[in-house]
Amino acid sequence: MRQQRIMVGFIPLDAVGPPGERWAWGLLSAEERIRAERRVRASSRLEFTVAHALKRLMLAEATGADPMTLRFAPRDEHGKPALTGGEEGFDFNLSHTAGAVACAVVSGGGAENGIGIDLEAADRRITLELADRFFAADETGWIRAQPQPDQAFLAVWTLKEAFVKAAGRGLALGLTAFSVRPPPDQGPDPQPARLLRQEGEACLPQPVRLWQWLTPSGHRVGLGLTGPEVEQATVTVRTGWPGLTRTGSGHESGIG
C-alpha cells in the first residue's frame, strides 16, 4: 500500500503584517483578486487573500511549480476546486475564520484522494439548539453530556465539516446521515477521531480518516481524508509560512 502525506498550513492573521499581506496579494490570480475585492470588510479580504496565497505556496512546494502559474478548475460536478495541468494525486482544501486561515494538501494514494479541513475559533458563541437542528441524535446526546457542551459542539462541528469537504459534496451530503466522535485528548498534535456511522448518500466508497487538534492561538481544527487504503498517513502541521509571516514552526505526527 502507498503512503499519503498531508501538510496543513495554519496562519494566525495577527502574525501577518502589511508586508506579508502585500506579498500575498502579489501571488493571487486576477480572478482571485476580483473575488477578494468583493469582500466589504477588510478582515474578510485579509482572510481570503492570505488563504489563497497559502494554498498557492503549499501546492507549489508539493509540486515544485511556480505558485503564480498554478491553475485550478472544478474537480467534478460538485464544484470542488482541483489543481490542473497534469499534476495528479493531489487534493487541497481551505478554511478561514475570524483570526486565522488554514490549508490542507494531500499527496500520495492516487487521484481518489479527498481532503477537507475546518477551522473555528474556540471562543465562538453557539447555541446548543443548533445541534438539535443539524446533528444526529447520538451526537446531540454526547454533546449535552459533556462538561463543556459548547466546546463539544465545536469539536463535532469541525469534524463534520471536514468530512463533507473531504467527500467534495458540501453540506448537501446531509449532516444527520453520519456521526463522528472527537478524540478524548484535545491538544496541539493531531489526534485520530472516529467516524461512528454513515448511511445513504454519506456512505463513501473509500475509507475515511479524521483528526482533530487545538492550536496555541485557540482555534479548533478538524481534518478529514478519504481515499484508498494506505499503509500510513502522515500529518504535518506548520504554523506560519515564509513570506506571509515573520516566523514559521511546525510539528509532525505519523498516524498509521
C-alpha positions as CSV (number, residue, x, y, z in Angstrom):
1,M,0.0,0.0,0.0
2,R,1.1,3.6,-0.7
3,Q,1.7,6.4,1.8
4,Q,-0.4,9.5,2.0
5,R,1.3,12.7,3.1
6,I,-0.8,15.5,4.5
7,M,0.6,19.0,5.0
8,V,-1.5,21.5,7.0
9,G,-0.6,25.2,6.9
10,F,-2.0,27.3,9.7
11,I,-1.6,31.1,9.9
12,P,-2.9,33.3,12.7
13,L,-3.8,36.6,11.0
14,D,-2.2,38.7,13.7
15,A,1.1,37.3,12.5
16,V,0.6,38.8,9.0
17,G,1.9,42.3,8.8
18,P,1.4,44.8,5.9
19,P,4.5,43.3,4.0
20,G,3.0,39.8,4.3
21,E,-0.4,41.0,3.1
22,R,1.2,42.8,0.1
23,W,3.2,39.7,-0.8
24,A,0.2,37.5,-0.5
25,W,-1.8,39.8,-2.9
26,G,1.0,39.6,-5.4
27,L,0.6,35.8,-5.6
28,L,-3.1,35.8,-6.4
29,S,-4.6,35.5,-9.9
30,A,-6.7,38.2,-11.5
31,E,-9.8,36.2,-10.7
32,E,-8.8,35.7,-7.1
33,R,-8.1,39.4,-6.7
34,I,-11.6,40.2,-8.0
35,R,-13.2,37.8,-5.5
36,A,-11.1,39.4,-2.7
37,E,-12.2,42.9,-3.6
38,R,-15.8,41.9,-3.5
39,R,-15.5,41.4,0.3
40,V,-16.6,44.5,2.1
41,R,-14.8,44.1,5.4
42,A,-11.0,44.5,5.5
43,S,-10.7,41.5,7.8
44,S,-12.6,39.3,5.4
45,R,-10.4,40.4,2.5
46,L,-7.3,39.6,4.5
47,E,-8.6,36.2,5.3
48,F,-9.4,35.4,1.7
49,T,-6.1,36.9,0.4
50,V,-3.9,35.0,2.9
51,A,-5.8,31.7,2.5
52,H,-5.4,31.7,-1.3
53,A,-1.8,32.8,-1.2
54,L,-1.1,30.0,1.3
55,K,-2.9,27.5,-1.0
56,R,-0.6,28.5,-3.8
57,L,2.6,28.3,-1.7
58,M,1.8,24.9,-0.3
59,L,0.9,23.4,-3.7
60,A,4.0,24.9,-5.2
61,E,6.1,23.3,-2.5
62,A,4.4,20.0,-3.1
63,T,4.7,20.0,-6.9
64,G,7.8,22.1,-7.5
65,A,5.8,24.5,-9.6
66,D,5.9,28.3,-9.6
67,P,3.0,29.4,-7.2
68,M,1.9,32.1,-9.6
69,T,1.5,29.7,-12.6
70,L,-0.8,27.2,-10.8
71,R,-4.3,26.9,-12.3
72,F,-7.5,25.5,-10.9
73,A,-10.8,24.1,-12.2
74,P,-13.8,22.2,-10.7
75,R,-12.8,18.6,-9.8
76,D,-16.2,17.2,-10.7
77,E,-19.9,18.2,-11.0
78,H,-20.0,19.1,-7.3
79,G,-17.6,22.0,-7.9
80,K,-14.7,21.3,-5.5
81,P,-11.6,23.1,-7.0
82,A,-8.7,21.0,-8.2
83,L,-5.2,21.6,-9.4
84,T,-5.0,21.4,-13.2
85,G,-2.0,21.0,-15.6
86,G,-1.1,17.3,-15.4
87,E,-0.5,17.1,-11.6
88,E,-2.4,14.0,-10.3
89,G,-2.8,12.6,-6.8
90,F,-3.1,16.0,-5.1
91,D,-6.1,17.5,-3.3
92,F,-6.4,20.6,-1.2
93,N,-8.9,22.4,0.9
94,L,-9.1,25.8,2.6
95,S,-10.7,27.1,5.7
96,H,-10.8,30.6,7.2
97,T,-12.4,32.0,10.3
98,A,-12.1,35.1,12.5
99,G,-8.4,35.5,13.2
100,A,-6.9,32.6,11.2
101,V,-6.7,30.6,8.0
102,A,-5.7,27.1,7.2
103,C,-5.0,25.0,4.1
104,A,-4.6,21.2,3.8
105,V,-2.8,19.5,0.9
106,V,-2.7,15.7,0.4
107,S,-0.4,13.8,-1.9
108,G,0.2,10.0,-2.5
109,G,-2.6,7.4,-2.6
110,G,-3.8,8.3,-6.1
111,A,-6.3,10.5,-7.8
112,E,-9.1,9.4,-5.4
113,N,-7.6,11.5,-2.6
114,G,-10.1,13.8,-0.9
115,I,-9.1,16.2,1.8
116,G,-11.2,18.5,4.0
117,I,-10.3,20.9,6.7
118,D,-12.4,23.1,9.0
119,L,-11.3,25.8,11.4
120,E,-13.3,27.5,14.2
121,A,-12.3,29.9,17.0
122,A,-12.7,28.0,20.3
123,D,-14.4,31.0,21.9
124,R,-17.1,31.2,19.1
125,R,-20.5,31.7,20.6
126,I,-23.0,29.0,19.8
127,T,-26.4,27.8,20.9
128,L,-26.9,24.1,21.6
129,E,-30.2,24.2,19.7
130,L,-28.1,24.1,16.5
131,A,-27.0,20.6,17.5
132,D,-30.7,19.5,17.9
133,R,-31.4,21.0,14.4
134,F,-28.4,19.8,12.4
135,F,-26.7,16.9,14.1
136,A,-27.5,13.2,14.5
137,A,-29.3,12.3,17.7
138,D,-26.3,10.3,19.1
139,E,-24.0,13.3,18.6
140,T,-26.5,15.7,20.3
141,G,-26.8,13.4,23.3
142,W,-23.0,13.1,23.6
143,I,-22.6,16.9,23.3
144,R,-25.1,17.6,26.1
145,A,-23.5,15.1,28.4
146,Q,-20.0,16.8,28.2
147,P,-18.7,19.1,30.9
148,Q,-18.3,21.9,28.3
149,P,-21.1,21.4,25.8
150,D,-20.1,24.5,23.8
151,Q,-16.6,23.1,23.2
152,A,-18.1,19.6,22.4
153,F,-20.4,21.2,19.8
154,L,-17.4,22.9,18.1
155,A,-15.5,19.6,18.2
156,V,-18.3,17.8,16.4
157,W,-19.0,20.6,14.0
158,T,-15.4,20.9,12.7
159,L,-15.2,17.1,12.2
160,K,-18.5,17.0,10.3
161,E,-17.4,20.0,8.1
162,A,-14.1,18.3,7.4
163,F,-15.9,15.1,6.4
164,V,-18.3,16.7,3.9
165,K,-15.5,18.8,2.5
166,A,-13.3,15.7,2.0
167,A,-16.2,14.0,0.3
168,G,-16.4,17.0,-2.0
169,R,-20.2,17.3,-1.8
170,G,-20.6,20.0,0.9
171,L,-23.5,20.3,3.3
172,A,-25.8,18.8,0.7
173,L,-24.5,15.5,1.9
174,G,-26.7,15.8,4.9
175,L,-25.3,16.2,8.4
176,T,-27.6,13.7,10.1
177,A,-26.6,10.9,7.7
178,F,-23.3,10.3,9.6
179,S,-22.0,10.5,13.1
180,V,-18.5,11.4,14.4
181,R,-16.8,11.3,17.8
182,P,-14.0,13.7,18.7
183,P,-10.8,12.3,20.3
184,P,-10.6,12.3,24.1
185,D,-7.4,14.3,24.1
186,Q,-7.5,17.8,22.8
187,G,-4.0,19.2,22.4
188,P,-1.7,20.8,19.7
189,D,-1.0,17.5,18.0
190,P,-3.4,15.9,15.5
191,Q,-5.3,13.1,17.2
192,P,-7.4,10.5,15.4
193,A,-11.2,11.0,15.7
194,R,-13.8,8.4,14.8
195,L,-16.5,8.1,12.2
196,L,-19.2,6.1,14.0
197,R,-21.8,5.8,11.3
198,Q,-22.6,6.7,7.7
199,E,-25.7,5.9,5.6
200,G,-27.4,6.8,2.4
201,E,-25.6,9.4,0.3
202,A,-23.0,9.7,3.1
203,C,-21.7,6.2,2.5
204,L,-18.4,6.9,0.8
205,P,-16.8,4.1,-1.3
206,Q,-13.4,4.9,0.1
207,P,-12.1,4.7,3.7
208,V,-12.4,7.8,5.8
209,R,-9.9,9.1,8.4
210,L,-10.5,12.0,10.8
211,W,-8.2,14.0,13.0
212,Q,-8.6,16.9,15.4
213,W,-6.5,19.3,17.4
214,L,-6.4,22.7,19.2
215,T,-3.9,25.4,18.1
216,P,-2.0,27.5,20.6
217,S,-3.9,30.5,19.3
218,G,-7.2,29.0,20.4
219,H,-8.6,27.6,17.2
220,R,-10.1,24.1,16.8
221,V,-9.2,22.2,13.7
222,G,-11.0,19.2,12.1
223,L,-9.3,17.3,9.3
224,G,-10.9,14.7,7.0
225,L,-9.3,12.3,4.5
226,T,-10.9,9.9,2.1
227,G,-9.1,7.8,-0.4
228,P,-7.6,4.4,-1.0
229,E,-6.4,2.3,2.0
230,V,-2.8,3.2,2.7
231,E,0.0,1.9,4.9
232,Q,0.5,5.2,6.7
233,A,-1.0,8.7,6.6
234,T,1.4,11.3,7.9
235,V,0.0,14.7,9.1
236,T,2.5,17.6,9.2
237,V,1.3,20.9,10.7
238,R,3.2,24.1,10.1
239,T,2.3,27.3,11.9
240,G,3.3,30.3,9.8
241,W,4.7,30.4,6.3
242,P,7.8,32.1,5.0
243,G,6.9,35.4,3.3
244,L,3.4,35.6,4.8
245,T,4.5,35.6,8.5
246,R,7.6,36.7,10.4
247,T,8.3,33.2,11.8
248,G,7.3,29.6,11.0
249,S,7.4,26.4,13.0
250,G,5.7,23.1,12.9
251,H,5.3,19.6,14.4
252,E,4.8,16.2,12.8
253,S,2.6,13.3,13.8
254,G,2.6,10.0,11.9
255,I,-0.7,8.2,12.0
256,G,-0.6,4.6,10.8
